[in-house]
């Protein structure tokens, strides 16, 4: 009885598993102690808990990955948009560069035309000086200019805090204004050149210089008789003191109409300058030109002296306009 009870207690400590492979095979019996089920259950529970946590973590990671993918997609769209904007900006910049290059070409053309007009005016002014016996030098700062100075940097012309198109419009307006001013300058220069060609012969003939340099001993107008010292007489010219043999120069271009001795005037040269002008050079000691000879301003036509009605070596110089004696000083420019 005790043996049965002990056997029964022993059997209660085990689970018996009977395996029957096939009907013709022998059955197999496996005895598993009951105490091993508790760790197995704990292991199963722990494994289930761990797998659950892992599943939750995987779901969380999948959600975060989905969010990241969505953000990446947004960023990609923004990048695509930015790339498109950059391409558009690059196109605008290229267009603006072409516009600026075009404007620079316009300013360079304006500079060139301004310099040409200025140079023409400068030459005309200097040639006028040469024609009337004056040395005229045009200083750099006095030159005519359509823009009043060196070309400014384009960036300095663009208004601050403004779009390129606003600046471009402003600069274009200024260039158009300059173009208008330059056209006026070119028109006036052309007219001046044409008029100057017409005036060249007149300016060459104009009696604008003194025949000799020296002290004025008697002016144009009424004076005491230089021989008797009494009474008044009209003096039709200008007396200039000059040592005997001093070069006497023609005061303008013309043709010699008289070269010889004349009572009162002594050895006399008369030049017809045209345009109604005649000049007289009297009291010379020697004559160097002949009647009909062409002379230019500054040509030596005689040597000064004391011939004729004279009280000492000097040059008597007269200017006559259409036969009427005029004050020579009204025509002298130097």
SVG drawing of the C-alpha trace seen along z (x, -y; Angstrom):
<svg xmlns="http://www.w3.org/2000/svg" viewBox="-2 -177 69 180">
<polyline fill="none" stroke="black" stroke-width="0.4" points="0.0,0.0 2.8,-2.4 4.5,-1.3 1.5,-2.3 1.1,-5.6 4.8,-6.4 4.5,-5.4 1.5,-7.6 3.2,-10.6 6.2,-10.1 3.9,-10.1 2.3,-13.4 5.7,-15.1 5.8,-14.4 3.7,-14.9 3.7,-11.8 3.6,-12.3 2.9,-9.2 4.1,-9.4 2.6,-6.9 4.5,-7.3 2.7,-4.6 0.2,-1.9 2.8,0.8 5.5,-1.0 6.0,-0.9 4.8,-3.8 7.2,-6.1 6.7,-7.6 8.3,-10.9 8.1,-12.0 8.6,-15.8 9.0,-17.1 6.2,-19.5 8.7,-22.0 10.1,-22.9 6.8,-24.4 7.1,-27.4 10.4,-28.7 9.0,-27.9 5.9,-29.9 8.0,-32.7 10.2,-32.6 7.1,-32.5 5.6,-35.5 8.9,-37.4 9.3,-36.6 5.7,-37.7 6.3,-40.9 9.6,-41.6 8.0,-40.8 5.2,-43.2 7.5,-46.0 9.6,-45.3 6.4,-45.4 5.4,-48.8 8.9,-50.2 8.9,-49.0 5.5,-50.6 6.9,-53.9 10.0,-53.7 7.9,-53.1 5.7,-56.1 8.8,-58.3 10.3,-57.0 7.0,-57.8 7.2,-61.3 10.8,-61.7 9.9,-60.5 7.1,-63.0 9.5,-65.8 12.1,-64.6 9.4,-64.8 8.6,-68.3 12.2,-69.3 12.6,-67.7 9.7,-69.7 11.2,-72.9 14.6,-72.0 12.9,-71.5 11.1,-74.8 14.4,-76.5 16.2,-75.0 13.5,-76.3 13.8,-79.8 17.5,-79.6 17.2,-78.8 14.8,-81.7 17.1,-84.0 20.1,-83.0 18.0,-83.7 17.1,-87.2 20.7,-87.8 21.9,-86.9 19.2,-89.2 20.2,-92.0 23.9,-91.5 23.0,-91.9 21.0,-95.0 23.9,-96.5 26.4,-95.6 24.0,-97.3 23.9,-100.4 27.6,-100.4 27.9,-100.3 25.5,-103.3 27.6,-105.3 30.8,-104.5 29.2,-105.7 28.0,-108.9 31.6,-109.4 33.0,-108.9 30.6,-111.3 31.1,-113.8 34.9,-113.7 34.5,-114.1 32.2,-117.1 34.5,-118.6 37.6,-118.1 35.9,-119.8 34.9,-122.8 38.5,-122.9 40.0,-122.9 37.6,-125.6 38.4,-127.8 42.1,-127.4 42.0,-128.0 39.9,-131.1 42.6,-132.3 45.2,-131.6 43.2,-133.3 42.9,-136.5 46.4,-136.4 45.6,-135.2 47.0,-132.1 43.9,-130.4 44.5,-127.2 41.4,-125.2 42.0,-123.7 40.8,-120.2 38.2,-121.4 37.0,-124.0 36.2,-121.4 32.5,-121.0 31.0,-117.8 27.5,-116.4 27.9,-114.8 30.0,-117.3 32.7,-114.9 34.1,-111.4 31.6,-108.5 30.2,-107.4 30.1,-103.8 26.7,-102.2 26.2,-100.9 26.4,-104.4 23.6,-105.5 21.2,-102.8 19.0,-104.0 19.5,-102.3 17.0,-99.8 15.3,-99.5 14.7,-96.6 16.9,-96.2 14.1,-97.2 13.6,-100.5 17.3,-101.2 17.5,-100.2 14.6,-102.5 16.3,-105.4 19.6,-104.9 17.9,-104.6 16.1,-107.9 19.4,-109.6 21.1,-108.2 18.2,-109.4 18.5,-112.8 22.2,-112.8 21.6,-111.6 19.2,-114.6 21.9,-117.0 24.5,-115.4 22.4,-115.8 22.0,-119.5 25.7,-119.8 26.4,-117.9 23.8,-120.1 25.4,-123.3 28.9,-122.0 27.9,-121.2 26.4,-124.7 29.5,-126.2 31.7,-124.3 29.7,-125.4 29.6,-129.0 33.3,-128.8 34.1,-127.7 32.2,-130.8 34.0,-133.0 37.6,-131.7 38.5,-134.2 36.9,-137.1 38.9,-136.1 42.1,-135.8 41.6,-139.3 40.5,-141.0 43.2,-143.5 43.5,-142.2 47.1,-142.8 49.5,-145.7 52.0,-146.2 54.8,-146.7 55.2,-146.6 56.0,-149.9 54.7,-152.9 51.7,-154.8 52.9,-158.3 49.7,-159.6 46.2,-158.2 43.3,-158.4 41.3,-161.6 41.9,-165.3 45.4,-166.5 47.7,-169.4 49.7,-169.8 52.9,-167.8 55.0,-170.0 54.0,-173.5 52.5,-172.6 49.6,-174.9 46.0,-174.4 44.1,-171.1 44.0,-168.6 42.4,-165.2 44.7,-162.3 43.4,-159.4 45.5,-156.7 47.7,-155.4 51.4,-156.3 53.6,-153.7 57.2,-154.4 59.7,-152.1 63.4,-152.2 64.5,-152.7 64.6,-149.3 62.0,-147.5 60.0,-144.9 56.5,-146.2 54.0,-143.4 50.7,-143.1 47.8,-143.0 45.6,-140.8 45.6,-138.9 45.0,-140.9 46.4,-142.3 48.9,-145.2 47.2,-148.0 50.0,-150.6 53.7,-150.4 55.6,-153.6 56.2,-157.2 53.2,-159.4 53.4,-163.0 53.0,-163.3 52.9,-159.5 56.5,-159.0 57.1,-155.5 53.7,-153.9 52.1,-150.5 48.3,-150.1 46.7,-146.7 43.2,-145.9 41.8,-143.1 38.4,-142.8 35.1,-143.1 35.6,-146.9 38.9,-146.9 42.0,-148.8 45.1,-149.3 47.9,-152.0 51.5,-151.7 53.4,-155.0 56.8,-156.7 58.8,-153.5 62.5,-153.5 62.2,-150.6 59.4,-148.8 59.5,-145.0 56.3,-144.3 55.0,-145.3 51.6,-146.3 49.4,-143.3 51.3,-141.0 49.3,-138.7 50.2,-138.9 49.1,-137.0 48.8,-138.3 52.3,-138.6 54.2,-138.9 56.9,-141.6 56.0,-144.3 58.4,-147.1 61.1,-148.5 60.1,-151.3 61.6,-154.8 61.0,-158.5 60.1,-159.4 57.4,-161.9 55.8,-164.3 57.2,-162.9 59.0,-164.1 60.8,-160.9 61.1,-157.1 57.6,-155.5 54.9,-153.7 51.7,-155.5 49.0,-152.8 45.5,-153.4 42.4,-151.2 39.8,-152.3 36.4,-150.7 34.8,-151.5 37.0,-154.5 36.3,-155.9 39.1,-156.1 38.4,-154.1 40.2,-153.9 42.7,-151.0 42.5,-150.0 38.8,-149.0 40.1,-146.1 43.2,-145.1 42.7,-141.8 46.1,-141.2"/>
</svg>
